[in-house]
Amino acid sequence: MFAVGDQLYLVITHIAEGHMKKIKKKLVEFYHDEEGASAIEYALIAAMVAVALVAFITPIRTAVTTIFTRIQTALTSGST
């Protein structure tokens, strides 16, 4: 005959073993899951595009401003 403490120990051990099996199963599933890798790859691509835009935005803005200034000068000097 088991004492109450022994029965409680067996129940807790059984529950803990069940939870450990579930945790192990979830960790194995997470390890083999490849969907997160795709999301990380897309995030890295977006970050690289953002860095490229920041690096080239000033030269592009300067070139576009120069082009429009020349157009404006040509239109203004031609209309007088």
PDB file of N, CA, C and O in Angstrom:
ATOM      1  N   MET A   1       0.839  -1.177   0.000  1.00  0.00           N
ATOM      2  CA  MET A   1       0.000   0.000   0.000  1.00  0.00           C
ATOM      3  C   MET A   1       0.883   1.240   0.000  1.00  0.00           C
ATOM      4  O   MET A   1       1.865   1.322   0.738  1.00  0.00           O
ATOM      5  N   PHE A   2       0.513   2.208  -0.848  1.00  0.00           N
ATOM      6  CA  PHE A   2       1.285   3.440  -0.948  1.00  0.00           C
ATOM      7  C   PHE A   2       0.774   4.471   0.036  1.00  0.00           C
ATOM      8  O   PHE A   2      -0.420   4.544   0.327  1.00  0.00           O
ATOM      9  N   ALA A   3       1.687   5.254   0.535  1.00  0.00           N
ATOM     10  CA  ALA A   3       1.293   6.383   1.369  1.00  0.00           C
ATOM     11  C   ALA A   3       0.825   7.502   0.462  1.00  0.00           C
ATOM     12  O   ALA A   3       1.096   7.484  -0.739  1.00  0.00           O
ATOM     13  N   VAL A   4       0.134   8.466   1.016  1.00  0.00           N
ATOM     14  CA  VAL A   4      -0.384   9.589   0.233  1.00  0.00           C
ATOM     15  C   VAL A   4       0.757  10.341  -0.438  1.00  0.00           C
ATOM     16  O   VAL A   4       0.617  10.773  -1.582  1.00  0.00           O
ATOM     17  N   GLY A   5       1.858  10.502   0.233  1.00  0.00           N
ATOM     18  CA  GLY A   5       3.011  11.187  -0.327  1.00  0.00           C
ATOM     19  C   GLY A   5       3.580  10.442  -1.522  1.00  0.00           C
ATOM     20  O   GLY A   5       3.982  11.057  -2.510  1.00  0.00           O
ATOM     21  N   ASP A   6       3.613   9.120  -1.434  1.00  0.00           N
ATOM     22  CA  ASP A   6       4.113   8.316  -2.543  1.00  0.00           C
ATOM     23  C   ASP A   6       3.199   8.430  -3.757  1.00  0.00           C
ATOM     24  O   ASP A   6       3.673   8.535  -4.889  1.00  0.00           O
ATOM     25  N   GLN A   7       1.903   8.408  -3.525  1.00  0.00           N
ATOM     26  CA  GLN A   7       0.938   8.530  -4.615  1.00  0.00           C
ATOM     27  C   GLN A   7       1.059   9.905  -5.273  1.00  0.00           C
ATOM     28  O   GLN A   7       1.024  10.023  -6.497  1.00  0.00           O
ATOM     29  N   LEU A   8       1.199  10.927  -4.454  1.00  0.00           N
ATOM     30  CA  LEU A   8       1.354  12.285  -4.980  1.00  0.00           C
ATOM     31  C   LEU A   8       2.629  12.390  -5.812  1.00  0.00           C
ATOM     32  O   LEU A   8       2.633  13.012  -6.875  1.00  0.00           O
ATOM     33  N   TYR A   9       3.706  11.783  -5.329  1.00  0.00           N
ATOM     34  CA  TYR A   9       4.966  11.781  -6.068  1.00  0.00           C
ATOM     35  C   TYR A   9       4.795  11.110  -7.421  1.00  0.00           C
ATOM     36  O   TYR A   9       5.281  11.622  -8.430  1.00  0.00           O
ATOM     37  N   LEU A  10       4.111   9.972  -7.456  1.00  0.00           N
ATOM     38  CA  LEU A  10       3.893   9.261  -8.710  1.00  0.00           C
ATOM     39  C   LEU A  10       3.058  10.080  -9.689  1.00  0.00           C
ATOM     40  O   LEU A  10       3.336  10.096 -10.888  1.00  0.00           O
ATOM     41  N   VAL A  11       2.044  10.753  -9.180  1.00  0.00           N
ATOM     42  CA  VAL A  11       1.195  11.585 -10.037  1.00  0.00           C
ATOM     43  C   VAL A  11       2.002  12.749 -10.602  1.00  0.00           C
ATOM     44  O   VAL A  11       1.936  13.031 -11.798  1.00  0.00           O
ATOM     45  N   ILE A  12       2.756  13.418  -9.752  1.00  0.00           N
ATOM     46  CA  ILE A  12       3.562  14.562 -10.205  1.00  0.00           C
ATOM     47  C   ILE A  12       4.618  14.101 -11.209  1.00  0.00           C
ATOM     48  O   ILE A  12       4.850  14.773 -12.214  1.00  0.00           O
ATOM     49  N   THR A  13       5.253  12.970 -10.948  1.00  0.00           N
ATOM     50  CA  THR A  13       6.253  12.436 -11.873  1.00  0.00           C
ATOM     51  C   THR A  13       5.627  12.112 -13.215  1.00  0.00           C
ATOM     52  O   THR A  13       6.199  12.414 -14.262  1.00  0.00           O
ATOM     53  N   HIS A  14       4.456  11.499 -13.189  1.00  0.00           N
ATOM     54  CA  HIS A  14       3.759  11.158 -14.432  1.00  0.00           C
ATOM     55  C   HIS A  14       3.408  12.425 -15.222  1.00  0.00           C
ATOM     56  O   HIS A  14       3.588  12.462 -16.440  1.00  0.00           O
ATOM     57  N   ILE A  15       2.918  13.442 -14.552  1.00  0.00           N
ATOM     58  CA  ILE A  15       2.567  14.712 -15.219  1.00  0.00           C
ATOM     59  C   ILE A  15       3.820  15.367 -15.791  1.00  0.00           C
ATOM     60  O   ILE A  15       3.810  15.850 -16.924  1.00  0.00           O
ATOM     61  N   ALA A  16       4.894  15.384 -15.012  1.00  0.00           N
ATOM     62  CA  ALA A  16       6.139  16.005 -15.468  1.00  0.00           C
ATOM     63  C   ALA A  16       6.696  15.279 -16.689  1.00  0.00           C
ATOM     64  O   ALA A  16       7.181  15.916 -17.624  1.00  0.00           O
ATOM     65  N   GLU A  17       6.628  13.953 -16.682  1.00  0.00           N
ATOM     66  CA  GLU A  17       7.116  13.196 -17.835  1.00  0.00           C
ATOM     67  C   GLU A  17       6.296  13.513 -19.076  1.00  0.00           C
ATOM     68  O   GLU A  17       6.845  13.634 -20.171  1.00  0.00           O
ATOM     69  N   GLY A  18       4.997  13.646 -18.915  1.00  0.00           N
ATOM     70  CA  GLY A  18       4.130  13.996 -20.048  1.00  0.00           C
ATOM     71  C   GLY A  18       4.467  15.367 -20.596  1.00  0.00           C
ATOM     72  O   GLY A  18       4.514  15.563 -21.810  1.00  0.00           O
ATOM     73  N   HIS A  19       4.703  16.318 -19.701  1.00  0.00           N
ATOM     74  CA  HIS A  19       5.055  17.674 -20.146  1.00  0.00           C
ATOM     75  C   HIS A  19       6.418  17.695 -20.823  1.00  0.00           C
ATOM     76  O   HIS A  19       6.610  18.405 -21.809  1.00  0.00           O
ATOM     77  N   MET A  20       7.360  16.927 -20.305  1.00  0.00           N
ATOM     78  CA  MET A  20       8.688  16.881 -20.909  1.00  0.00           C
ATOM     79  C   MET A  20       8.619  16.299 -22.322  1.00  0.00           C
ATOM     80  O   MET A  20       9.318  16.769 -23.220  1.00  0.00           O
ATOM     81  N   LYS A  21       7.785  15.287 -22.520  1.00  0.00           N
ATOM     82  CA  LYS A  21       7.626  14.721 -23.853  1.00  0.00           C
ATOM     83  C   LYS A  21       7.030  15.736 -24.808  1.00  0.00           C
ATOM     84  O   LYS A  21       7.440  15.823 -25.966  1.00  0.00           O
ATOM     85  N   LYS A  22       6.054  16.510 -24.323  1.00  0.00           N
ATOM     86  CA  LYS A  22       5.431  17.539 -25.167  1.00  0.00           C
ATOM     87  C   LYS A  22       6.437  18.630 -25.509  1.00  0.00           C
ATOM     88  O   LYS A  22       6.496  19.090 -26.649  1.00  0.00           O
ATOM     89  N   ILE A  23       7.223  19.040 -24.527  1.00  0.00           N
ATOM     90  CA  ILE A  23       8.233  20.085 -24.753  1.00  0.00           C
ATOM     91  C   ILE A  23       9.267  19.599 -25.760  1.00  0.00           C
ATOM     92  O   ILE A  23       9.648  20.330 -26.674  1.00  0.00           O
ATOM     93  N   LYS A  24       9.719  18.354 -25.585  1.00  0.00           N
ATOM     94  CA  LYS A  24      10.702  17.796 -26.515  1.00  0.00           C
ATOM     95  C   LYS A  24      10.131  17.739 -27.928  1.00  0.00           C
ATOM     96  O   LYS A  24      10.823  18.071 -28.891  1.00  0.00           O
ATOM     97  N   LYS A  25       8.880  17.323 -28.057  1.00  0.00           N
ATOM     98  CA  LYS A  25       8.231  17.248 -29.366  1.00  0.00           C
ATOM     99  C   LYS A  25       8.157  18.634 -30.012  1.00  0.00           C
ATOM    100  O   LYS A  25       8.441  18.783 -31.201  1.00  0.00           O
ATOM    101  N   LYS A  26       7.776  19.642 -29.231  1.00  0.00           N
ATOM    102  CA  LYS A  26       7.681  21.011 -29.760  1.00  0.00           C
ATOM    103  C   LYS A  26       9.057  21.539 -30.181  1.00  0.00           C
ATOM    104  O   LYS A  26       9.172  22.220 -31.200  1.00  0.00           O
ATOM    105  N   LEU A  27      10.090  21.232 -29.408  1.00  0.00           N
ATOM    106  CA  LEU A  27      11.438  21.681 -29.762  1.00  0.00           C
ATOM    107  C   LEU A  27      11.912  21.031 -31.058  1.00  0.00           C
ATOM    108  O   LEU A  27      12.540  21.687 -31.888  1.00  0.00           O
ATOM    109  N   VAL A  28      11.617  19.755 -31.232  1.00  0.00           N
ATOM    110  CA  VAL A  28      12.001  19.065 -32.467  1.00  0.00           C
ATOM    111  C   VAL A  28      11.238  19.664 -33.649  1.00  0.00           C
ATOM    112  O   VAL A  28      11.820  19.885 -34.711  1.00  0.00           O
ATOM    113  N   GLU A  29       9.942  19.929 -33.477  1.00  0.00           N
ATOM    114  CA  GLU A  29       9.149  20.558 -34.542  1.00  0.00           C
ATOM    115  C   GLU A  29       9.712  21.933 -34.891  1.00  0.00           C
ATOM    116  O   GLU A  29       9.823  22.284 -36.066  1.00  0.00           O
ATOM    117  N   PHE A  30      10.070  22.715 -33.862  1.00  0.00           N
ATOM    118  CA  PHE A  30      10.615  24.051 -34.077  1.00  0.00           C
ATOM    119  C   PHE A  30      11.946  23.977 -34.825  1.00  0.00           C
ATOM    120  O   PHE A  30      12.216  24.801 -35.699  1.00  0.00           O
ATOM    121  N   TYR A  31      12.773  22.993 -34.483  1.00  0.00           N
ATOM    122  CA  TYR A  31      14.070  22.828 -35.129  1.00  0.00           C
ATOM    123  C   TYR A  31      13.908  22.520 -36.618  1.00  0.00           C
ATOM    124  O   TYR A  31      14.683  23.002 -37.444  1.00  0.00           O
ATOM    125  N   HIS A  32      12.912  21.725 -36.954  1.00  0.00           N
ATOM    126  CA  HIS A  32      12.711  21.318 -38.345  1.00  0.00           C
ATOM    127  C   HIS A  32      11.837  22.290 -39.136  1.00  0.00           C
ATOM    128  O   HIS A  32      11.699  22.141 -40.350  1.00  0.00           O
ATOM    129  N   ASP A  33      11.248  23.277 -38.471  1.00  0.00           N
ATOM    130  CA  ASP A  33      10.380  24.242 -39.149  1.00  0.00           C
ATOM    131  C   ASP A  33      11.228  25.205 -39.963  1.00  0.00           C
ATOM    132  O   ASP A  33      12.197  25.766 -39.450  1.00  0.00           O
ATOM    133  N   GLU A  34      10.873  25.402 -41.229  1.00  0.00           N
ATOM    134  CA  GLU A  34      11.640  26.285 -42.112  1.00  0.00           C
ATOM    135  C   GLU A  34      10.901  27.560 -42.469  1.00  0.00           C
ATOM    136  O   GLU A  34      11.444  28.393 -43.194  1.00  0.00           O
ATOM    137  N   GLU A  35       9.694  27.739 -41.991  1.00  0.00           N
ATOM    138  CA  GLU A  35       8.934  28.951 -42.311  1.00  0.00           C
ATOM    139  C   GLU A  35       9.582  30.187 -41.704  1.00  0.00           C
ATOM    140  O   GLU A  35       9.610  31.244 -42.335  1.00  0.00           O
ATOM    141  N   GLY A  36      10.096  30.070 -40.507  1.00  0.00           N
ATOM    142  CA  GLY A  36      10.741  31.205 -39.860  1.00  0.00           C
ATOM    143  C   GLY A  36      11.983  31.657 -40.608  1.00  0.00           C
ATOM    144  O   GLY A  36      12.306  32.844 -40.630  1.00  0.00           O
ATOM    145  N   ALA A  37      12.679  30.707 -41.220  1.00  0.00           N
ATOM    146  CA  ALA A  37      13.889  31.042 -41.982  1.00  0.00           C
ATOM    147  C   ALA A  37      13.536  31.944 -43.164  1.00  0.00           C
ATOM    148  O   ALA A  37      14.275  32.881 -43.465  1.00  0.00           O
ATOM    149  N   SER A  38      12.438  31.677 -43.824  1.00  0.00           N
ATOM    150  CA  SER A  38      12.020  32.518 -44.953  1.00  0.00           C
ATOM    151  C   SER A  38      11.714  33.926 -44.489  1.00  0.00           C
ATOM    152  O   SER A  38      12.098  34.896 -45.142  1.00  0.00           O
ATOM    153  N   ALA A  39      11.029  34.045 -43.368  1.00  0.00           N
ATOM    154  CA  ALA A  39      10.699  35.368 -42.837  1.00  0.00           C
ATOM    155  C   ALA A  39      11.967  36.147 -42.500  1.00  0.00           C
ATOM    156  O   ALA A  39      12.047  37.349 -42.755  1.00  0.00           O
ATOM    157  N   ILE A  40      12.945  35.473 -41.935  1.00  0.00           N
ATOM    158  CA  ILE A  40      14.206  36.134 -41.597  1.00  0.00           C
ATOM    159  C   ILE A  40      14.932  36.565 -42.869  1.00  0.00           C
ATOM    160  O   ILE A  40      15.507  37.652 -42.920  1.00  0.00           O
ATOM    161  N   GLU A  41      14.906  35.719 -43.890  1.00  0.00           N
ATOM    162  CA  GLU A  41      15.551  36.083 -45.158  1.00  0.00           C
ATOM    163  C   GLU A  41      14.899  37.319 -45.764  1.00  0.00           C
ATOM    164  O   GLU A  41      15.599  38.215 -46.237  1.00  0.00           O
ATOM    165  N   TYR A  42      13.574  37.380 -45.756  1.00  0.00           N
ATOM    166  CA  TYR A  42      12.884  38.556 -46.290  1.00  0.00           C
ATOM    167  C   TYR A  42      13.200  39.801 -45.462  1.00  0.00           C
ATOM    168  O   TYR A  42      13.342  40.892 -46.015  1.00  0.00           O
ATOM    169  N   ALA A  43      13.307  39.650 -44.163  1.00  0.00           N
ATOM    170  CA  ALA A  43      13.651  40.794 -43.312  1.00  0.00           C
ATOM    171  C   ALA A  43      15.058  41.291 -43.618  1.00  0.00           C
ATOM    172  O   ALA A  43      15.295  42.498 -43.647  1.00  0.00           O
ATOM    173  N   LEU A  44      15.989  40.374 -43.846  1.00  0.00           N
ATOM    174  CA  LEU A  44      17.353  40.778 -44.197  1.00  0.00           C
ATOM    175  C   LEU A  44      17.391  41.493 -45.544  1.00  0.00           C
ATOM    176  O   LEU A  44      18.112  42.478 -45.704  1.00  0.00           O
ATOM    177  N   ILE A  45      16.623  41.003 -46.507  1.00  0.00           N
ATOM    178  CA  ILE A  45      16.568  41.665 -47.812  1.00  0.00           C
ATOM    179  C   ILE A  45      15.997  43.070 -47.665  1.00  0.00           C
ATOM    180  O   ILE A  45      16.526  44.020 -48.242  1.00  0.00           O
ATOM    181  N   ALA A  46      14.922  43.204 -46.896  1.00  0.00           N
ATOM    182  CA  ALA A  46      14.319  44.528 -46.676  1.00  0.00           C
ATOM    183  C   ALA A  46      15.309  45.468 -45.992  1.00  0.00           C
ATOM    184  O   ALA A  46      15.374  46.651 -46.326  1.00  0.00           O
ATOM    185  N   ALA A  47      16.071  44.952 -45.047  1.00  0.00           N
ATOM    186  CA  ALA A  47      17.059  45.779 -44.358  1.00  0.00           C
ATOM    187  C   ALA A  47      18.156  46.234 -45.316  1.00  0.00           C
ATOM    188  O   ALA A  47      18.599  47.381 -45.251  1.00  0.00           O
ATOM    189  N   MET A  48      18.599  45.341 -46.206  1.00  0.00           N
ATOM    190  CA  MET A  48      19.630  45.716 -47.173  1.00  0.00           C
ATOM    191  C   MET A  48      19.115  46.765 -48.164  1.00  0.00           C
ATOM    192  O   MET A  48      19.847  47.681 -48.539  1.00  0.00           O
ATOM    193  N   VAL A  49      17.870  46.630 -48.582  1.00  0.00           N
ATOM    194  CA  VAL A  49      17.273  47.629 -49.474  1.00  0.00           C
ATOM    195  C   VAL A  49      17.189  48.975 -48.767  1.00  0.00           C
ATOM    196  O   VAL A  49      17.479  50.011 -49.365  1.00  0.00           O
ATOM    197  N   ALA A  50      16.797  48.963 -47.509  1.00  0.00           N
ATOM    198  CA  ALA A  50      16.713  50.212 -46.748  1.00  0.00           C
ATOM    199  C   ALA A  50      18.083  50.873 -46.621  1.00  0.00           C
ATOM    200  O   ALA A  50      18.199  52.091 -46.761  1.00  0.00           O
ATOM    201  N   VAL A  51      19.116  50.080 -46.357  1.00  0.00           N
ATOM    202  CA  VAL A  51      20.471  50.637 -46.248  1.00  0.00           C
ATOM    203  C   VAL A  51      20.906  51.220 -47.592  1.00  0.00           C
ATOM    204  O   VAL A  51      21.509  52.293 -47.634  1.00  0.00           O
ATOM    205  N   ALA A  52      20.608  50.528 -48.682  1.00  0.00           N
ATOM    206  CA  ALA A  52      20.970  51.036 -50.007  1.00  0.00           C
ATOM    207  C   ALA A  52      20.239  52.340 -50.301  1.00  0.00           C
ATOM    208  O   ALA A  52      20.833  53.274 -50.839  1.00  0.00           O
ATOM    209  N   LEU A  53      18.971  52.412 -49.957  1.00  0.00           N
ATOM    210  CA  LEU A  53      18.218  53.653 -50.187  1.00  0.00           C
ATOM    211  C   LEU A  53      18.795  54.809 -49.382  1.00  0.00           C
ATOM    212  O   LEU A  53      18.947  55.918 -49.895  1.00  0.00           O
ATOM    213  N   VAL A  54      19.112  54.548 -48.132  1.00  0.00           N
ATOM    214  CA  VAL A  54      19.688  55.606 -47.290  1.00  0.00           C
ATOM    215  C   VAL A  54      21.032  56.050 -47.843  1.00  0.00           C
ATOM    216  O   VAL A  54      21.347  57.240 -47.823  1.00  0.00           O
ATOM    217  N   ALA A  55      21.824  55.114 -48.334  1.00  0.00           N
ATOM    218  CA  ALA A  55      23.148  55.453 -48.851  1.00  0.00           C
ATOM    219  C   ALA A  55      23.075  56.280 -50.131  1.00  0.00           C
ATOM    220  O   ALA A  55      23.922  57.145 -50.352  1.00  0.00           O
ATOM    221  N   PHE A  56      22.074  56.026 -50.977  1.00  0.00           N
ATOM    222  CA  PHE A  56      22.013  56.682 -52.277  1.00  0.00           C
ATOM    223  C   PHE A  56      20.953  57.767 -52.382  1.00  0.00           C
ATOM    224  O   PHE A  56      20.829  58.383 -53.441  1.00  0.00           O
ATOM    225  N   ILE A  57      20.193  58.025 -51.342  1.00  0.00           N
ATOM    226  CA  ILE A  57      19.103  58.997 -51.443  1.00  0.00           C
ATOM    227  C   ILE A  57      19.634  60.417 -51.661  1.00  0.00           C
ATOM    228  O   ILE A  57      19.059  61.163 -52.454  1.00  0.00           O
ATOM    229  N   THR A  58      20.691  60.801 -50.992  1.00  0.00           N
ATOM    230  CA  THR A  58      21.223  62.158 -51.147  1.00  0.00           C
ATOM    231  C   THR A  58      21.789  62.383 -52.546  1.00  0.00           C
ATOM    232  O   THR A  58      21.457  63.397 -53.159  1.00  0.00           O
ATOM    233  N   PRO A  59      22.620  61.503 -53.080  1.00  0.00           N
ATOM    234  CA  PRO A  59      23.110  61.731 -54.448  1.00  0.00           C
ATOM    235  C   PRO A  59      21.978  61.757 -55.487  1.00  0.00           C
ATOM    236  O   PRO A  59      22.012  62.550 -56.428  1.00  0.00           O
ATOM    237  N   ILE A  60      20.995  60.900 -55.312  1.00  0.00           N
ATOM    238  CA  ILE A  60      19.866  60.893 -56.250  1.00  0.00           C
ATOM    239  C   ILE A  60      19.081  62.186 -56.136  1.00  0.00           C
ATOM    240  O   ILE A  60      18.705  62.781 -57.146  1.00  0.00           O
ATOM    241  N   ARG A  61      18.833  62.626 -54.904  1.00  0.00           N
ATOM    242  CA  ARG A  61      18.094  63.877 -54.703  1.00  0.00           C
ATOM    243  C   ARG A  61      18.850  65.045 -55.333  1.00  0.00           C
ATOM    244  O   ARG A  61      18.245  65.907 -55.971  1.00  0.00           O
ATOM    245  N   THR A  62      20.155  65.074 -55.155  1.00  0.00           N
ATOM    246  CA  THR A  62      20.962  66.145 -55.730  1.00  0.00           C
ATOM    247  C   THR A  62      20.898  66.116 -57.252  1.00  0.00           C
ATOM    248  O   THR A  62      20.761  67.167 -57.878  1.00  0.00           O
ATOM    249  N   ALA A  63      20.994  64.950 -57.855  1.00  0.00           N
ATOM    250  CA  ALA A  63      20.941  64.833 -59.312  1.00  0.00           C
ATOM    251  C   ALA A  63      19.584  65.264 -59.852  1.00  0.00           C
ATOM    252  O   ALA A  63      19.512  65.974 -60.855  1.00  0.00           O
ATOM    253  N   VAL A  64      18.513  64.839 -59.196  1.00  0.00           N
ATOM    254  CA  VAL A  64      17.166  65.217 -59.648  1.00  0.00           C
ATOM    255  C   VAL A  64      16.955  66.724 -59.494  1.00  0.00           C
ATOM    256  O   VAL A  64      16.388  67.366 -60.378  1.00  0.00           O
ATOM    257  N   THR A  65      17.404  67.279 -58.390  1.00  0.00           N
ATOM    258  CA  THR A  65      17.274  68.729 -58.183  1.00  0.00           C
ATOM    259  C   THR A  65      18.039  69.490 -59.265  1.00  0.00           C
ATOM    260  O   THR A  65      17.543  70.489 -59.785  1.00  0.00           O
ATOM    261  N   THR A  66      19.222  69.035 -59.599  1.00  0.00           N
ATOM    262  CA  THR A  66      20.020  69.668 -60.647  1.00  0.00           C
ATOM    263  C   THR A  66      19.296  69.610 -61.988  1.00  0.00           C
ATOM    264  O   THR A  66      19.257  70.602 -62.716  1.00  0.00           O
ATOM    265  N   ILE A  67      18.724  68.455 -62.316  1.00  0.00           N
ATOM    266  CA  ILE A  67      17.999  68.315 -63.584  1.00  0.00           C
ATOM    267  C   ILE A  67      16.829  69.290 -63.642  1.00  0.00           C
ATOM    268  O   ILE A  67      16.648  69.980 -64.645  1.00  0.00           O
ATOM    269  N   PHE A  68      16.029  69.353 -62.571  1.00  0.00           N
ATOM    270  CA  PHE A  68      14.867  70.256 -62.581  1.00  0.00           C
ATOM    271  C   PHE A  68      15.280  71.725 -62.570  1.00  0.00           C
ATOM    272  O   PHE A  68      14.598  72.568 -63.151  1.00  0.00           O
ATOM    273  N   THR A  69      16.384  72.028 -61.917  1.00  0.00           N
ATOM    274  CA  THR A  69      16.876  73.407 -61.928  1.00  0.00           C
ATOM    275  C   THR A  69      17.291  73.804 -63.340  1.00  0.00           C
ATOM    276  O   THR A  69      16.994  74.914 -63.783  1.00  0.00           O
ATOM    277  N   ARG A  70      17.970  72.919 -64.045  1.00  0.00           N
ATOM    278  CA  ARG A  70      18.363  73.198 -65.431  1.00  0.00           C
ATOM    279  C   ARG A  70      17.133  73.372 -66.328  1.00  0.00           C
ATOM    280  O   ARG A  70      17.089  74.262 -67.178  1.00  0.00           O
ATOM    281  N   ILE A  71      16.142  72.506 -66.122  1.00  0.00           N
ATOM    282  CA  ILE A  71      14.908  72.632 -66.903  1.00  0.00           C
ATOM    283  C   ILE A  71      14.243  73.973 -66.620  1.00  0.00           C
ATOM    284  O   ILE A  71      13.816  74.666 -67.543  1.00  0.00           O
ATOM    285  N   GLN A  72      14.157  74.338 -65.340  1.00  0.00           N
ATOM    286  CA  GLN A  72      13.539  75.601 -64.961  1.00  0.00           C
ATOM    287  C   GLN A  72      14.313  76.780 -65.554  1.00  0.00           C
ATOM    288  O   GLN A  72      13.708  77.733 -66.046  1.00  0.00           O
ATOM    289  N   THR A  73      15.626  76.721 -65.511  1.00  0.00           N
ATOM    290  CA  THR A  73      16.462  77.794 -66.086  1.00  0.00           C
ATOM    291  C   THR A  73      16.242  77.886 -67.580  1.00  0.00           C
ATOM    292  O   THR A  73      16.108  78.980 -68.128  1.00  0.00           O
ATOM    293  N   ALA A  74      16.205  76.734 -68.244  1.00  0.00           N
ATOM    294  CA  ALA A  74      16.009  76.750 -69.705  1.00  0.00           C
ATOM    295  C   ALA A  74      14.633  77.303 -70.062  1.00  0.00           C
ATOM    296  O   ALA A  74      14.505  78.050 -71.033  1.00  0.00           O
ATOM    297  N   LEU A  75      13.616  76.956 -69.307  1.00  0.00           N
ATOM    298  CA  LEU A  75      12.267  77.453 -69.591  1.00  0.00           C
ATOM    299  C   LEU A  75      12.158  78.949 -69.285  1.00  0.00           C
ATOM    300  O   LEU A  75      11.504  79.689 -70.021  1.00  0.00           O
ATOM    301  N   THR A  76      12.786  79.382 -68.220  1.00  0.00           N
ATOM    302  CA  THR A  76      12.712  80.788 -67.829  1.00  0.00           C
ATOM    303  C   THR A  76      13.482  81.671 -68.813  1.00  0.00           C
ATOM    304  O   THR A  76      12.995  82.725 -69.221  1.00  0.00           O
ATOM    305  N   SER A  77      14.678  81.237 -69.187  1.00  0.00           N
ATOM    306  CA  SER A  77      15.477  82.059 -70.110  1.00  0.00           C
ATOM    307  C   SER A  77      14.886  82.034 -71.513  1.00  0.00           C
ATOM    308  O   SER A  77      15.073  82.995 -72.260  1.00  0.00           O
ATOM    309  N   GLY A  78      14.194  80.996 -71.893  1.00  0.00           N
ATOM    310  CA  GLY A  78      13.586  80.919 -73.220  1.00  0.00           C
ATOM    311  C   GLY A  78      12.326  81.742 -73.327  1.00  0.00           C
ATOM    312  O   GLY A  78      11.948  82.128 -74.433  1.00  0.00           O
ATOM    313  N   SER A  79      11.654  82.031 -72.211  1.00  0.00           N
ATOM    314  CA  SER A  79      10.389  82.760 -72.275  1.00  0.00           C
ATOM    315  C   SER A  79      10.569  84.260 -72.272  1.00  0.00           C
ATOM    316  O   SER A  79       9.603  84.984 -72.513  1.00  0.00           O
ATOM    317  N   THR A  80      11.771  84.761 -72.009  1.00  0.00           N
ATOM    318  CA  THR A  80      11.955  86.227 -71.976  1.00  0.00           C
ATOM    319  C   THR A  80      12.332  86.791 -73.297  1.00  0.00           C
ATOM    320  O   THR A  80      12.519  88.001 -73.421  1.00  0.00           O
TER     321      THR A  80
END
